[in-house]
Amino acid sequence: MDDVAAMRLALEEARDALTHGDVPIGAVVLHEGHVVAHRHNERELTGDPTAHAEVLALRDAAAELGHWRLLDCTLVVTLEPCPMCAGAAWASRLGRLVFGAADPKAGAAGSLHNLVADERLNHECEVTDGVLADDAAALLREFFDGRRA
Protein backbone atom coordinates (compact mmCIF):
# COMPACT_ATOMS: atom_id res chain seq x y z
CA MET A 1 0.00 0.00 0.00
CA ASP A 2 1.41 3.40 -0.93
CA ASP A 3 1.37 6.56 1.20
CA VAL A 4 -1.72 8.06 -0.44
CA ALA A 5 -3.80 4.89 -0.05
CA ALA A 6 -2.70 4.56 3.56
CA MET A 7 -3.57 8.21 4.21
CA ARG A 8 -7.02 7.65 2.74
CA LEU A 9 -7.51 4.85 5.26
CA ALA A 10 -6.23 7.12 8.05
CA LEU A 11 -8.75 9.77 6.95
CA GLU A 12 -11.54 7.18 7.18
CA GLU A 13 -10.36 6.37 10.70
CA ALA A 14 -10.35 10.09 11.52
CA ARG A 15 -13.96 10.39 10.42
CA ASP A 16 -14.85 7.51 12.77
CA ALA A 17 -13.64 9.64 15.70
CA LEU A 18 -16.47 12.07 14.96
CA THR A 19 -19.05 9.45 15.98
CA HIS A 20 -18.02 9.88 19.63
CA GLY A 21 -17.02 13.53 19.63
CA ASP A 22 -13.27 13.06 19.39
CA VAL A 23 -10.94 15.26 17.36
CA PRO A 24 -10.83 13.61 13.91
CA ILE A 25 -7.32 12.21 13.73
CA GLY A 26 -6.62 8.79 12.27
CA ALA A 27 -3.53 6.61 12.11
CA VAL A 28 -2.45 3.52 10.21
CA VAL A 29 0.61 1.35 10.75
CA LEU A 30 2.07 -0.48 7.76
CA HIS A 31 4.52 -3.37 7.95
CA GLU A 32 6.11 -4.31 4.63
CA GLY A 33 3.32 -2.40 2.87
CA HIS A 34 0.46 -4.18 4.68
CA VAL A 35 -1.85 -2.66 7.27
CA VAL A 36 -1.21 -4.13 10.73
CA ALA A 37 -3.12 -1.51 12.73
CA HIS A 38 -5.49 1.40 12.24
CA ARG A 39 -7.03 3.58 14.92
CA HIS A 40 -8.53 6.99 15.61
CA ASN A 41 -8.57 9.33 18.60
CA GLU A 42 -10.52 7.96 21.56
CA ARG A 43 -9.83 10.49 24.33
CA GLU A 44 -13.46 11.53 24.69
CA LEU A 45 -14.70 7.97 24.27
CA THR A 46 -12.42 6.48 26.93
CA GLY A 47 -11.58 9.46 29.13
CA ASP A 48 -7.91 8.59 28.58
CA PRO A 49 -5.67 11.58 27.79
CA THR A 50 -3.17 9.27 26.06
CA ALA A 51 -5.74 7.71 23.70
CA HIS A 52 -4.37 9.48 20.64
CA ALA A 53 -4.71 7.66 17.32
CA GLU A 54 -0.94 7.23 16.96
CA VAL A 55 -0.39 5.72 20.41
CA LEU A 56 -3.31 3.32 19.98
CA ALA A 57 -2.15 2.26 16.51
CA LEU A 58 1.46 1.73 17.66
CA ARG A 59 0.23 -0.41 20.58
CA ASP A 60 -1.93 -2.50 18.25
CA ALA A 61 0.91 -2.90 15.75
CA ALA A 62 3.32 -4.08 18.45
CA ALA A 63 0.74 -6.59 19.68
CA GLU A 64 0.05 -7.80 16.13
CA LEU A 65 3.75 -8.20 15.29
CA GLY A 66 4.69 -9.64 18.66
CA HIS A 67 7.42 -7.14 19.49
CA TRP A 68 7.75 -3.47 20.41
CA ARG A 69 10.48 -2.57 17.92
CA LEU A 70 8.74 -1.26 14.82
CA LEU A 71 11.84 -0.64 12.71
CA ASP A 72 10.21 -2.05 9.58
CA CYS A 73 6.98 -0.11 10.04
CA THR A 74 5.51 3.12 8.76
CA LEU A 75 3.09 5.19 10.81
CA VAL A 76 0.69 7.19 8.63
CA VAL A 77 -1.28 9.85 10.50
CA THR A 78 -3.57 12.64 9.38
CA LEU A 79 -2.01 15.32 11.62
CA GLU A 80 1.62 15.85 12.57
CA PRO A 81 2.20 14.03 15.86
CA CYS A 82 2.28 15.93 19.15
CA PRO A 83 5.27 15.51 21.51
CA MET A 84 3.68 12.50 23.24
CA CYS A 85 2.97 10.70 19.97
CA ALA A 86 6.34 11.60 18.46
CA GLY A 87 7.90 10.24 21.64
CA ALA A 88 5.93 7.02 21.25
CA ALA A 89 7.15 6.74 17.66
CA TRP A 90 10.72 7.27 18.85
CA ALA A 91 10.31 4.75 21.68
CA SER A 92 8.96 2.15 19.25
CA ARG A 93 12.00 2.65 16.99
CA LEU A 94 9.60 3.44 14.15
CA GLY A 95 11.19 3.22 10.72
CA ARG A 96 9.15 5.87 8.95
CA LEU A 97 6.52 8.51 9.67
CA VAL A 98 4.09 9.94 7.12
CA PHE A 99 1.70 12.71 8.05
CA GLY A 100 -0.85 14.92 6.35
CA ALA A 101 -1.43 18.33 7.90
CA ALA A 102 1.32 20.12 9.80
CA ASP A 103 0.58 21.28 13.34
CA PRO A 104 2.36 24.59 14.01
CA LYS A 105 1.05 24.75 17.59
CA ALA A 106 2.02 21.28 18.82
CA GLY A 107 3.78 19.41 15.99
CA ALA A 108 6.80 17.39 17.09
CA ALA A 109 7.89 16.05 13.70
CA GLY A 110 9.28 19.26 12.23
CA SER A 111 6.91 22.15 12.92
CA LEU A 112 7.53 23.06 16.55
CA HIS A 113 9.91 20.27 17.62
CA ASN A 114 11.47 17.36 15.76
CA LEU A 115 11.60 14.43 18.17
CA VAL A 116 11.47 11.76 15.48
CA ALA A 117 14.53 13.02 13.63
CA ASP A 118 16.67 14.58 16.38
CA GLU A 119 20.23 13.39 15.90
CA ARG A 120 20.86 13.83 19.63
CA LEU A 121 18.55 10.90 20.37
CA ASN A 122 19.47 7.25 19.89
CA HIS A 123 16.96 6.69 17.07
CA GLU A 124 15.71 8.73 14.13
CA CYS A 125 13.08 7.88 11.55
CA GLU A 126 12.44 9.07 8.05
CA VAL A 127 9.63 11.65 7.76
CA THR A 128 7.36 12.39 4.80
CA ASP A 129 4.94 15.25 5.32
CA GLY A 130 2.08 16.84 3.41
CA VAL A 131 0.36 13.67 2.12
CA LEU A 132 -3.27 14.66 1.44
CA ALA A 133 -2.62 17.60 3.77
CA ASP A 134 -5.52 19.67 2.42
CA ASP A 135 -8.00 16.85 3.08
CA ALA A 136 -6.69 16.30 6.60
CA ALA A 137 -6.69 20.02 7.41
CA ALA A 138 -10.22 20.45 6.03
CA LEU A 139 -11.55 17.67 8.26
CA LEU A 140 -10.00 19.28 11.33
CA ARG A 141 -11.15 22.77 10.33
CA GLU A 142 -14.75 21.56 9.89
CA PHE A 143 -14.65 19.88 13.30
CA PHE A 144 -13.34 22.95 15.13
CA ASP A 145 -15.57 25.36 13.18
CA GLY A 146 -18.54 23.28 14.30
CA ARG A 147 -17.37 23.46 17.93
CA ARG A 148 -16.96 27.22 17.80
CA ALA A 149 -20.31 27.91 16.12
C-alpha positions as CSV (number, residue, x, y, z in Angstrom):
1,M,0.0,0.0,0.0
2,D,1.4,3.4,-0.9
3,D,1.4,6.6,1.2
4,V,-1.7,8.1,-0.4
5,A,-3.8,4.9,-0.1
6,A,-2.7,4.6,3.6
7,M,-3.6,8.2,4.2
8,R,-7.0,7.7,2.7
9,L,-7.5,4.8,5.3
10,A,-6.2,7.1,8.0
11,L,-8.7,9.8,7.0
12,E,-11.5,7.2,7.2
13,E,-10.4,6.4,10.7
14,A,-10.3,10.1,11.5
15,R,-14.0,10.4,10.4
16,D,-14.9,7.5,12.8
17,A,-13.6,9.6,15.7
18,L,-16.5,12.1,15.0
19,T,-19.1,9.5,16.0
20,H,-18.0,9.9,19.6
21,G,-17.0,13.5,19.6
22,D,-13.3,13.1,19.4
23,V,-10.9,15.3,17.4
24,P,-10.8,13.6,13.9
25,I,-7.3,12.2,13.7
26,G,-6.6,8.8,12.3
27,A,-3.5,6.6,12.1
28,V,-2.5,3.5,10.2
29,V,0.6,1.3,10.7
30,L,2.1,-0.5,7.8
31,H,4.5,-3.4,7.9
32,E,6.1,-4.3,4.6
33,G,3.3,-2.4,2.9
34,H,0.5,-4.2,4.7
35,V,-1.8,-2.7,7.3
36,V,-1.2,-4.1,10.7
37,A,-3.1,-1.5,12.7
38,H,-5.5,1.4,12.2
39,R,-7.0,3.6,14.9
40,H,-8.5,7.0,15.6
41,N,-8.6,9.3,18.6
42,E,-10.5,8.0,21.6
43,R,-9.8,10.5,24.3
44,E,-13.5,11.5,24.7
45,L,-14.7,8.0,24.3
46,T,-12.4,6.5,26.9
47,G,-11.6,9.5,29.1
48,D,-7.9,8.6,28.6
49,P,-5.7,11.6,27.8
50,T,-3.2,9.3,26.1
51,A,-5.7,7.7,23.7
52,H,-4.4,9.5,20.6
53,A,-4.7,7.7,17.3
54,E,-0.9,7.2,17.0
55,V,-0.4,5.7,20.4
56,L,-3.3,3.3,20.0
57,A,-2.1,2.3,16.5
58,L,1.5,1.7,17.7
59,R,0.2,-0.4,20.6
60,D,-1.9,-2.5,18.3
61,A,0.9,-2.9,15.8
62,A,3.3,-4.1,18.5
63,A,0.7,-6.6,19.7
64,E,0.1,-7.8,16.1
65,L,3.7,-8.2,15.3
66,G,4.7,-9.6,18.7
67,H,7.4,-7.1,19.5
68,W,7.8,-3.5,20.4
69,R,10.5,-2.6,17.9
70,L,8.7,-1.3,14.8
71,L,11.8,-0.6,12.7
72,D,10.2,-2.0,9.6
73,C,7.0,-0.1,10.0
74,T,5.5,3.1,8.8
75,L,3.1,5.2,10.8
76,V,0.7,7.2,8.6
77,V,-1.3,9.8,10.5
78,T,-3.6,12.6,9.4
79,L,-2.0,15.3,11.6
80,E,1.6,15.9,12.6
81,P,2.2,14.0,15.9
82,C,2.3,15.9,19.1
83,P,5.3,15.5,21.5
84,M,3.7,12.5,23.2
85,C,3.0,10.7,20.0
86,A,6.3,11.6,18.5
87,G,7.9,10.2,21.6
88,A,5.9,7.0,21.3
89,A,7.2,6.7,17.7
90,W,10.7,7.3,18.8
91,A,10.3,4.8,21.7
92,S,9.0,2.2,19.2
93,R,12.0,2.7,17.0
94,L,9.6,3.4,14.1
95,G,11.2,3.2,10.7
96,R,9.2,5.9,8.9
97,L,6.5,8.5,9.7
98,V,4.1,9.9,7.1
99,F,1.7,12.7,8.1
100,G,-0.8,14.9,6.4
101,A,-1.4,18.3,7.9
102,A,1.3,20.1,9.8
103,D,0.6,21.3,13.3
104,P,2.4,24.6,14.0
105,K,1.0,24.7,17.6
106,A,2.0,21.3,18.8
107,G,3.8,19.4,16.0
108,A,6.8,17.4,17.1
109,A,7.9,16.1,13.7
110,G,9.3,19.3,12.2
111,S,6.9,22.2,12.9
112,L,7.5,23.1,16.6
113,H,9.9,20.3,17.6
114,N,11.5,17.4,15.8
115,L,11.6,14.4,18.2
116,V,11.5,11.8,15.5
117,A,14.5,13.0,13.6
118,D,16.7,14.6,16.4
119,E,20.2,13.4,15.9
120,R,20.9,13.8,19.6
121,L,18.6,10.9,20.4
122,N,19.5,7.2,19.9
123,H,17.0,6.7,17.1
124,E,15.7,8.7,14.1
125,C,13.1,7.9,11.5
126,E,12.4,9.1,8.0
127,V,9.6,11.6,7.8
128,T,7.4,12.4,4.8
129,D,4.9,15.3,5.3
130,G,2.1,16.8,3.4
131,V,0.4,13.7,2.1
132,L,-3.3,14.7,1.4
133,A,-2.6,17.6,3.8
134,D,-5.5,19.7,2.4
135,D,-8.0,16.9,3.1
136,A,-6.7,16.3,6.6
137,A,-6.7,20.0,7.4
138,A,-10.2,20.5,6.0
139,L,-11.5,17.7,8.3
140,L,-10.0,19.3,11.3
141,R,-11.1,22.8,10.3
142,E,-14.8,21.6,9.9
143,F,-14.7,19.9,13.3
144,F,-13.3,22.9,15.1
145,D,-15.6,25.4,13.2
146,G,-18.5,23.3,14.3
147,R,-17.4,23.5,17.9
148,R,-17.0,27.2,17.8
149,A,-20.3,27.9,16.1
